[in-house]
Structures are given as structure tokens and as C-alpha cells.
Amino acid sequence: MRRLATAVLLAIVALYAAPASAAGTKLIYKVDHATAVVENRMLVITATGAVRSGGWERPHLRMKQAWIPESDTLVVEFLATPPTGRAMVIQAILPVRAMLNAPLPHYGAIQVKIVAETNSVTVPINLTHSSKATGPRRLR
């Protein structure tokens, strides 16, 4: 019984001793490149960037703010889950990539700003023109 109580106590201490950042996500180190394209009635945002070390998991993009009528820019955060404090990871700048399929933006939005820890990248929202959607063009 005493061993079980000790094991449970050690497990609880280890759980609370883990760094708080391991549970949440943080902005990645930097954004290198981004695109924003309207495809199939969705806004597809892709971004590539870098993290400061190995061990970062689940890179993703998240809309930062709700629609502001005066703004022509959608703001998106580039996030990932950092490694735990005890993890042995490589100390190097490593690439990451993420994609977000979002609903179409509000009427006035013409660009997307991807925000990271040390920089941001702003790209225009491009419309794709598929030959399937418009039909073949005839020469006269």
C-alpha cells in the first residue's frame, strides 16, 4: 500500500513539475514564405517557416482575430507545440510547414498576414481560375 501511495505521489509531482509551455502552443521562430489562394470556395493558406530547435510538434495556422470592418487584412498566427523541458533535441534552426483551410474571408479582405515570433509575412489573396469552372475557351 505504501509503495502504491509513493508511486502515485511521484507521478503527480512529475506531472506538475513539467514546464507549462509543454502543454500549450507557441509562435514559431520565423515565417519564410506564405501563400493564400481561394480554391473550391475555401481560403487555403500555406506557410513555411522555422523553429529554434528540434522536438517541435503539430505546426498549424490559427486565425488570430475576428473580422474588423475597416481592415483589409486577415491575421493568422503560425503556432507549434514546443518540446518538453526534459527532451533532448537538436539545437538548430529547422523548417516547418502548415496549411489552413478556412471559410472565405469577408468582403474587404485582400491579404493575409502570417505572424511568427520574430517576423511576419503579408501575402495577397489570389483567386484560382480552373478550366473546369469556366469551361474551355474557344478560338474564333
C-alpha positions as CSV (number, residue, x, y, z in Angstrom):
1,M,0.0,0.0,0.0
2,R,2.8,2.4,0.9
3,R,4.6,1.7,-2.4
4,L,1.4,2.4,-4.4
5,A,0.9,5.7,-2.5
6,T,4.6,6.7,-3.2
7,A,4.2,5.8,-6.9
8,V,1.0,7.9,-7.2
9,L,2.7,10.8,-5.3
10,L,5.8,10.7,-7.6
11,A,3.5,10.6,-10.7
12,I,1.6,13.7,-9.5
13,V,4.9,15.6,-8.7
14,A,6.3,14.7,-12.2
15,L,3.1,15.8,-13.9
16,Y,3.1,19.2,-12.2
17,A,6.9,19.6,-12.5
18,A,6.7,19.6,-16.3
19,P,7.0,23.1,-17.9
20,A,3.8,24.9,-18.6
21,S,4.9,25.6,-22.2
22,A,4.8,21.9,-23.0
23,A,1.0,21.8,-22.7
24,G,0.3,24.8,-25.0
25,T,1.4,26.1,-28.3
26,K,3.8,29.0,-29.1
27,L,4.6,31.1,-32.1
28,I,7.3,29.6,-34.3
29,Y,10.6,31.4,-34.6
30,K,10.1,32.9,-38.1
31,V,8.0,32.8,-41.3
32,D,9.8,32.3,-44.5
33,H,7.1,32.1,-47.2
34,A,3.3,32.0,-47.4
35,T,0.5,31.8,-49.9
36,A,-3.2,32.5,-49.8
37,V,-5.4,31.1,-52.6
38,V,-9.2,30.7,-53.0
39,E,-9.9,27.2,-54.1
40,N,-13.3,25.4,-54.2
41,R,-15.0,28.1,-52.1
42,M,-12.3,27.9,-49.4
43,L,-9.4,30.1,-48.5
44,V,-6.3,27.9,-48.5
45,I,-3.4,29.4,-46.6
46,T,0.0,27.7,-46.6
47,A,3.2,28.8,-44.8
48,T,6.7,27.7,-44.3
49,G,9.0,28.8,-41.5
50,A,11.5,27.7,-38.9
51,V,11.7,26.7,-35.3
52,R,14.7,27.2,-33.0
53,S,15.3,23.5,-32.2
54,G,14.1,20.0,-32.8
55,G,11.2,18.5,-31.0
56,W,8.5,21.0,-32.0
57,E,5.3,19.2,-32.9
58,R,2.0,19.9,-34.7
59,P,2.7,23.1,-36.6
60,H,-0.5,24.8,-37.5
61,L,-2.1,28.1,-38.5
62,R,-4.8,29.8,-36.4
63,M,-6.9,32.9,-37.2
64,K,-5.8,35.5,-34.7
65,Q,-8.7,38.0,-34.7
66,A,-12.3,38.2,-35.8
67,W,-13.3,40.3,-38.7
68,I,-12.7,44.1,-38.3
69,P,-14.8,46.0,-40.8
70,E,-12.1,48.6,-41.5
71,S,-9.3,46.1,-42.1
72,D,-8.4,44.6,-45.4
73,T,-6.0,42.0,-43.8
74,L,-6.7,38.7,-42.1
75,V,-4.2,37.9,-39.4
76,V,-3.1,34.3,-38.9
77,E,-0.7,33.0,-36.2
78,F,1.9,30.3,-37.1
79,L,2.0,28.1,-34.0
80,A,3.5,24.8,-32.9
81,T,3.9,22.7,-29.7
82,P,7.4,23.2,-28.2
83,P,9.4,20.3,-26.9
84,T,9.2,19.4,-23.2
85,G,11.9,20.8,-20.9
86,R,13.5,17.4,-20.4
87,A,13.6,16.4,-24.0
88,M,17.0,16.1,-25.7
89,V,16.6,17.9,-29.0
90,I,18.9,19.1,-31.7
91,Q,19.9,22.8,-31.3
92,A,19.4,24.1,-34.8
93,I,17.0,26.1,-36.9
94,L,14.7,23.6,-38.5
95,P,12.0,24.0,-41.2
96,V,8.2,23.6,-40.5
97,R,5.2,23.8,-42.8
98,A,1.5,24.3,-42.1
99,M,-1.7,24.7,-44.1
100,L,-5.2,26.1,-43.1
101,N,-8.4,25.6,-45.0
102,A,-10.7,28.5,-43.8
103,P,-14.0,29.8,-44.9
104,L,-14.0,32.6,-47.5
105,P,-12.9,35.9,-46.0
106,H,-15.2,38.9,-45.5
107,Y,-15.9,41.3,-48.4
108,G,-13.0,43.7,-47.9
109,A,-10.2,41.2,-47.2
110,I,-7.5,41.3,-49.9
111,Q,-4.4,40.0,-48.0
112,V,-3.3,37.6,-45.2
113,K,-0.7,38.4,-42.6
114,I,1.1,35.4,-41.1
115,V,2.6,36.2,-37.7
116,A,5.6,34.5,-36.0
117,E,7.7,35.3,-33.0
118,T,10.3,37.4,-34.8
119,N,8.6,38.5,-38.1
120,S,5.5,38.4,-40.2
121,V,4.8,37.9,-43.9
122,T,1.9,39.5,-45.7
123,V,0.6,38.0,-49.0
124,P,-2.3,38.9,-51.3
125,I,-5.3,36.6,-51.6
126,N,-5.1,35.0,-55.1
127,L,-8.1,33.7,-57.0
128,T,-7.6,30.5,-58.9
129,H,-9.2,30.1,-62.3
130,S,-9.9,26.5,-63.2
131,S,-10.7,25.4,-66.7
132,K,-13.3,23.1,-65.2
133,A,-15.1,26.0,-63.6
134,T,-15.1,28.4,-66.5
135,G,-15.2,25.8,-69.4
136,P,-12.9,25.6,-72.3
137,R,-12.1,28.7,-74.3
138,R,-13.0,28.8,-78.0
139,L,-10.9,30.4,-80.6
140,R,-12.7,32.2,-83.3
